[in-house]
């Protein structure tokens, strides 16, 4: 596939960003300490939390005259206190260019309960972008960066992401190839769009994954969004089940120069426990902004250009459904509990006897007395009388 043909709608699923984002953001609560072996399965009832009152936001007026009236901010969405959010963006341009974010997934999650919901947003959702105009949501980041995009998501979906990640399609290709490909189940006939891509369960290369996740067949936007979420989940589960998490520092170092994000490596490595929790069955839910919550609208005076106008009431219900999903406790698998417990246990040092030096007998040289010469006695001359014979007359 040529570089130009790869630049199609939805080109930037950029699934490896789920790994980098680690499903957490700065300031979320650390996972509870877990002891393996003794666990009670929480009942599947909604956790009692207090919704955060919607902040009173002042949005900038449009810079350009909108081609359709600007609706009021969405209402009826309550974000609970502990629920956090970040957004995964995939651009349609190779690095270092930004382009439109043709892939956008809003991730809402509950750090303590270890549950997350992926909300796929179609790039042609036509909304108010505060400070700009009524336009496709895919243009917000390119025009005004993350702040403008966060304003747009809050205004139109009722959820403001705290953090973001944006990656380019070439990074996706390289990452999948480093993994040795990705196994997916192809249910849609994509041979016309992706060449010889077969049906059934197959192992795809990076280029093939890119086409699989981005091809729009027959205008079926929901089918494409579902394929994108399938790829996201496959990569995430593969990384958490095959020891891939130990490669986080290496992957971050290799790809950080090419991505745009405000998430730091330390935040990611500190949250490995949460990633393990999310890998338990039924801990990640899929939600879509699809034709049941928007109305197609053809832009006047333009040839065959159709966008999607949100139905605010239905859209608010869909977003609230995703938020409520992450509030329902679910048990964690025994494998996850064991791994997570291992992360919280520090090796206990064992006492090692240190040899005490003992004295070793050594020969101490004893000074040998030097013999002292004793003076010999001095001979005193003795007079010896020798008798002499006398002659008698």
C-alpha positions as CSV (number, residue, x, y, z in Angstrom):
1,X,0.0,0.0,0.0
2,X,1.4,3.4,-0.9
3,X,1.7,6.2,1.5
4,X,-1.0,8.2,-0.2
5,X,-3.5,5.3,-0.3
6,X,-2.9,4.8,3.4
7,X,-4.0,8.3,4.1
8,X,-7.7,7.5,4.2
9,X,-10.5,8.2,6.6
10,X,-9.9,6.6,10.0
11,X,-6.3,6.0,9.1
12,X,-4.9,6.7,12.6
13,X,-6.4,4.1,14.9
14,X,-2.9,4.1,16.4
15,X,-3.7,1.3,18.8
16,X,-0.4,1.2,20.6
17,X,-1.4,4.4,22.3
18,X,-3.6,2.5,24.6
19,X,-0.4,1.0,26.0
20,X,1.2,4.4,26.4
21,X,-1.8,6.0,28.0
22,X,-2.0,3.1,30.4
23,X,-5.6,3.9,30.9
24,X,-4.7,6.4,33.6
25,X,-3.8,10.0,34.0
26,X,-2.0,12.1,36.5
27,X,-3.8,12.4,39.8
28,X,-5.9,9.3,39.7
29,X,-6.0,7.2,42.8
30,X,-3.5,4.3,43.2
31,X,-4.9,0.8,43.0
32,X,-5.9,-0.8,46.3
33,X,-3.5,-3.2,47.9
34,X,-4.5,-6.8,47.0
35,X,-3.8,-10.0,48.7
36,X,-3.9,-13.0,46.4
37,X,-6.0,-16.0,47.2
38,X,-8.6,-14.5,49.5
39,X,-11.0,-12.4,47.4
40,X,-14.7,-11.9,47.4
41,X,-16.5,-11.2,44.2
42,X,-18.2,-7.8,44.3
43,X,-21.8,-7.8,43.5
44,X,-22.6,-6.4,40.0
45,X,-24.3,-3.3,41.3
46,X,-23.5,0.3,40.6
47,X,-20.9,1.8,42.9
48,X,-22.3,4.6,45.0
49,X,-20.5,7.7,44.0
50,X,-21.4,11.3,43.9
51,X,-21.6,12.9,40.4
52,X,-19.4,15.9,39.9
53,X,-21.5,19.0,39.4
54,X,-21.0,20.3,35.9
55,X,-18.6,23.1,35.9
56,X,-19.8,26.5,34.8
57,X,-17.9,26.9,31.6
58,X,-17.6,30.0,29.5
59,X,-17.0,29.1,25.9
60,X,-15.5,31.3,23.3
61,X,-17.8,32.7,20.5
62,X,-17.3,31.5,17.0
63,X,-14.5,33.0,15.0
64,X,-16.2,32.2,11.7
65,X,-19.9,32.5,10.8
66,X,-21.5,29.0,11.2
67,X,-23.4,27.4,8.3
68,X,-26.0,26.0,10.7
69,X,-27.2,27.3,14.0
70,X,-25.1,26.5,17.1
71,X,-26.9,24.3,19.6
72,X,-26.7,24.8,23.3
73,X,-24.2,22.8,25.3
74,X,-25.3,19.2,25.9
75,X,-27.2,18.5,29.2
76,X,-28.1,15.4,31.1
77,X,-24.6,14.0,31.4
78,X,-23.2,13.5,35.0
79,X,-19.6,12.6,35.4
80,X,-18.9,10.9,38.8
81,X,-16.1,12.1,41.0
82,X,-13.7,9.2,40.5
83,X,-14.2,8.8,36.8
84,X,-11.3,10.1,34.6
85,X,-11.0,10.6,30.9
86,X,-8.5,10.9,28.1
87,X,-8.7,10.9,24.4
88,X,-6.8,8.8,21.8
89,X,-6.3,10.6,18.5
90,X,-5.1,9.2,15.2
91,X,-4.1,11.7,12.5
92,X,-4.4,11.2,8.8
93,X,-0.9,12.5,8.1
94,X,2.5,10.9,8.5
95,X,4.8,12.5,11.1
96,X,5.6,15.2,11.7
97,X,2.4,16.7,10.3
98,X,-0.8,16.9,12.3
99,X,-3.7,16.9,9.8
100,X,-7.2,15.9,10.8
101,X,-7.8,13.5,13.6
102,X,-9.7,10.9,11.6
103,X,-9.7,8.5,14.5
104,X,-10.9,9.6,17.9
105,X,-11.7,7.4,20.9
106,X,-12.7,9.0,24.2
107,X,-11.7,6.7,27.1
108,X,-13.6,7.0,30.4
109,X,-12.4,4.8,33.3
110,X,-12.7,4.2,37.0
111,X,-9.2,3.7,38.6
112,X,-10.4,2.1,41.8
113,X,-12.9,-0.3,40.2
114,X,-10.6,-1.0,37.2
115,X,-13.3,-0.6,34.5
116,X,-13.1,1.5,31.3
117,X,-15.4,2.4,28.4
118,X,-14.2,3.2,24.9
119,X,-16.4,5.7,23.1
120,X,-15.7,5.9,19.4
121,X,-16.5,9.2,17.8
122,X,-17.0,9.5,14.0
123,X,-14.8,12.1,12.4
124,X,-17.7,13.6,10.5
125,X,-19.7,14.5,13.7
126,X,-20.6,18.1,12.9
127,X,-20.5,20.1,16.2
128,X,-19.8,23.5,17.7
129,X,-16.1,23.9,18.2
130,X,-15.8,26.8,20.7
131,X,-13.6,29.6,19.4
132,X,-13.9,28.4,15.8
133,X,-17.3,27.5,14.3
134,X,-19.6,24.6,13.5
135,X,-17.4,22.1,11.9
136,X,-16.3,18.4,11.8
137,X,-14.9,17.4,15.2
138,X,-11.9,16.0,13.4
139,X,-10.6,19.5,12.7
140,X,-10.6,20.8,16.3
141,X,-7.1,19.6,17.2
142,X,-5.5,20.8,14.0
143,X,-7.1,24.3,14.5
144,X,-6.6,24.9,18.2
145,X,-4.7,22.0,19.8
146,X,-5.8,20.0,22.7
147,X,-7.5,22.8,24.6
148,X,-9.9,23.5,21.7
149,X,-10.6,19.8,21.3
150,X,-11.2,19.4,25.1
151,X,-13.7,22.4,24.9
152,X,-15.4,20.8,21.9
153,X,-15.8,17.4,23.7
154,X,-17.1,18.9,26.9
155,X,-19.5,21.2,25.0
156,X,-20.9,18.4,22.8
157,X,-20.5,15.2,24.8
158,X,-20.4,16.5,28.4
159,X,-17.0,14.9,29.2
160,X,-13.8,16.9,29.4
161,X,-10.7,14.8,28.9
162,X,-7.7,15.6,31.1
163,X,-5.0,14.2,28.8
164,X,-4.5,13.2,25.2
165,X,-2.2,11.2,22.9
166,X,-1.9,11.8,19.1
167,X,0.1,9.4,16.9
168,X,0.7,9.1,13.2
169,X,-0.1,6.2,10.9
170,X,3.6,5.3,10.2
171,X,4.0,4.7,14.0
172,X,1.1,2.3,13.9
173,X,2.6,0.3,11.1
174,X,6.0,0.1,12.7
175,X,4.6,-0.9,16.1
176,X,2.5,-3.8,14.7
177,X,5.4,-5.0,12.7
178,X,7.5,-5.0,15.8
179,X,4.9,-7.2,17.5
180,X,5.2,-9.7,14.6
181,X,1.7,-8.8,13.3
182,X,-1.7,-8.8,14.9
183,X,-4.3,-11.6,14.8
184,X,-7.9,-10.3,14.0
185,X,-11.1,-11.9,12.8
186,X,-12.0,-10.4,9.4
187,X,-15.8,-10.5,9.1
188,X,-16.2,-7.8,6.4
189,X,-15.3,-8.2,2.8
190,X,-12.3,-5.9,2.5
191,X,-10.6,-7.3,-0.5
192,X,-11.6,-4.4,-2.7
193,X,-10.3,-1.9,-0.2
194,X,-7.3,-3.8,1.2
195,X,-6.2,-6.0,-1.7
196,X,-5.8,-9.6,-0.9
197,X,-6.9,-9.4,2.7
198,X,-8.6,-12.8,3.4
199,X,-11.6,-13.5,5.6
200,X,-11.6,-15.4,8.9
201,X,-9.0,-15.3,11.6
202,X,-5.7,-14.1,10.2
203,X,-2.4,-12.5,11.2
204,X,-2.1,-9.1,9.7
205,X,1.0,-6.9,9.1
206,X,1.2,-3.3,10.1
207,X,0.1,-2.1,6.7
208,X,-2.8,-4.6,6.6
209,X,-3.9,-3.6,10.2
210,X,-3.9,0.1,9.1
211,X,-6.2,-0.7,6.1
212,X,-8.4,-3.1,8.2
213,X,-9.0,-0.4,10.8
214,X,-9.5,2.5,8.4
215,X,-11.5,1.2,5.4
216,X,-15.0,2.6,5.2
217,X,-17.2,0.1,3.3
218,X,-20.6,1.2,2.0
219,X,-20.7,4.2,4.3
220,X,-21.0,1.9,7.3
221,X,-19.3,4.0,9.9
222,X,-20.2,1.8,12.9
223,X,-18.6,-1.2,11.3
224,X,-15.4,0.7,10.9
225,X,-15.5,2.0,14.4
226,X,-16.1,-1.6,15.7
227,X,-13.0,-2.8,13.8
228,X,-11.0,0.0,15.3
229,X,-12.1,-1.0,18.8
230,X,-11.3,-4.7,18.0
231,X,-7.8,-3.7,17.1
232,X,-7.4,-1.6,20.3
233,X,-8.5,-4.4,22.5
234,X,-6.4,-7.0,20.7
235,X,-3.2,-5.0,21.2
236,X,-4.0,-4.1,24.8
237,X,-4.7,-7.7,25.8
238,X,-1.7,-9.0,24.0
239,X,0.6,-6.5,25.8
240,X,-0.9,-7.4,29.2
241,X,-0.9,-11.1,28.7
242,X,2.5,-11.8,27.1
243,X,4.9,-9.9,29.3
244,X,4.7,-6.8,27.0
245,X,4.3,-4.4,29.9
246,X,8.0,-4.8,30.8
247,X,8.7,-3.2,27.5
248,X,6.9,0.0,28.3
249,X,10.1,2.1,29.0
250,X,11.6,0.8,25.8
251,X,8.5,1.5,23.7
252,X,8.1,4.9,25.2
253,X,11.7,5.9,24.5
254,X,11.4,4.7,20.9
255,X,8.2,6.4,20.0
256,X,8.1,9.5,22.2
257,X,9.9,11.7,19.7
258,X,7.2,11.1,17.1
259,X,4.0,11.4,19.2
260,X,2.2,14.3,20.8
261,X,1.1,13.7,24.4
262,X,1.1,15.3,27.9
263,X,1.4,11.9,29.7
264,X,4.8,11.1,31.2
265,X,6.5,7.8,31.4
266,X,6.5,7.7,35.3
267,X,2.7,8.0,35.2
268,X,2.5,5.0,32.9
269,X,4.8,2.8,34.8
270,X,3.1,3.7,38.1
271,X,-0.2,2.4,36.7
272,X,0.7,-1.1,35.5
273,X,-1.5,-2.5,38.2
274,X,-4.5,-0.7,36.7
275,X,-3.7,-2.0,33.2
276,X,-3.6,-5.5,34.6
277,X,-7.1,-5.0,36.2
278,X,-8.5,-3.8,32.9
279,X,-7.3,-7.0,31.2
280,X,-9.8,-9.0,33.2
281,X,-12.8,-10.2,31.3
282,X,-15.7,-7.7,31.0
283,X,-13.7,-4.8,32.3
284,X,-13.6,-2.8,29.0
285,X,-16.9,-1.8,27.3
286,X,-17.4,-0.6,23.8
287,X,-19.7,2.3,22.9
288,X,-20.3,4.1,19.6
289,X,-21.7,7.4,18.5
290,X,-23.6,5.9,15.5
291,X,-26.6,6.6,13.4
292,X,-28.9,6.0,16.3
293,X,-27.8,9.2,17.9
294,X,-27.1,11.5,14.9
295,X,-28.8,12.7,11.8
296,X,-27.0,12.8,8.4
297,X,-27.0,16.3,6.9
298,X,-25.8,17.4,3.5
299,X,-23.9,20.6,3.6
300,X,-25.5,23.2,1.3
301,X,-23.8,24.3,-1.8
302,X,-21.3,21.5,-1.7
303,X,-21.3,18.4,-3.9
304,X,-22.2,15.2,-2.0
305,X,-20.7,16.3,1.3
306,X,-22.6,14.7,4.2
307,X,-21.9,15.2,7.9
308,X,-23.6,14.0,11.1
309,X,-25.7,16.3,13.4
310,X,-26.0,15.0,16.9
311,X,-29.4,14.3,18.4
312,X,-28.5,15.8,21.8
313,X,-31.0,13.8,24.0
314,X,-30.1,10.4,22.5
315,X,-26.4,11.3,22.5
316,X,-26.5,12.3,26.2
317,X,-28.1,9.0,27.0
318,X,-25.4,7.1,25.1
319,X,-22.6,9.0,26.9
320,X,-24.3,8.4,30.3
321,X,-24.6,4.7,29.5
322,X,-20.8,4.5,29.1
323,X,-20.2,6.4,32.3
324,X,-22.6,4.2,34.2
325,X,-20.8,1.1,32.8
326,X,-17.5,1.9,34.6
327,X,-19.4,2.3,37.9
328,X,-20.4,-1.4,38.1
329,X,-17.9,-3.5,40.1
330,X,-16.8,-6.8,38.5
331,X,-14.5,-9.5,39.9
332,X,-10.9,-9.7,38.7
333,X,-9.4,-12.9,37.4
334,X,-7.2,-14.8,39.7
335,X,-4.2,-14.4,37.4
336,X,-4.7,-10.6,37.5
337,X,-4.9,-10.6,41.3
338,X,-1.8,-12.6,41.5
339,X,0.2,-10.4,39.2
340,X,-1.1,-7.2,40.9
341,X,-0.2,-8.5,44.3
342,X,3.3,-9.3,43.1
343,X,3.6,-5.6,42.2
344,X,2.8,-4.5,45.8
345,X,5.2,-6.9,47.5
346,X,8.7,-5.8,48.1
347,X,11.3,-8.5,48.6
348,X,11.9,-9.1,52.3
349,X,15.6,-9.1,53.0
350,X,16.8,-12.1,54.9
351,X,19.3,-11.8,57.7
352,X,22.7,-12.9,56.6
353,X,25.2,-13.8,59.3
354,X,28.3,-11.7,59.0
355,X,31.4,-13.6,60.0
356,X,32.9,-12.1,63.1
357,X,36.6,-12.0,63.0
358,X,38.2,-14.3,65.6
359,X,41.6,-14.0,67.0
360,X,44.2,-16.3,65.4
361,X,47.0,-17.4,67.6
362,X,50.3,-16.2,66.2
363,X,53.8,-16.7,67.5
364,X,55.0,-13.6,69.2
365,X,58.7,-13.5,69.1
366,X,60.2,-13.5,72.6
367,X,63.3,-11.5,72.9
368,X,66.2,-13.8,73.5
369,X,68.5,-12.4,76.2
370,X,71.9,-11.6,74.9
371,X,74.5,-13.3,77.1
372,X,76.5,-10.8,79.2
373,X,80.1,-11.5,79.5
374,X,81.1,-12.1,83.1
375,X,84.5,-10.6,83.8
376,X,87.0,-13.2,84.9
377,X,88.7,-12.8,88.2
378,X,92.1,-11.1,88.2
379,X,95.0,-13.2,89.4
380,X,96.7,-11.8,92.4
381,X,100.3,-12.7,92.5
382,X,101.1,-14.8,95.5
383,X,104.6,-14.9,97.0
384,X,105.7,-18.5,97.3
385,X,108.6,-19.2,99.7
386,X,110.7,-22.0,98.5
387,X,112.8,-23.5,101.2
388,X,116.5,-23.5,100.5
389,X,118.8,-26.1,101.9
390,X,121.3,-24.8,104.3
391,X,124.8,-26.2,104.8
392,X,125.7,-27.1,108.3
393,X,129.2,-26.6,109.1
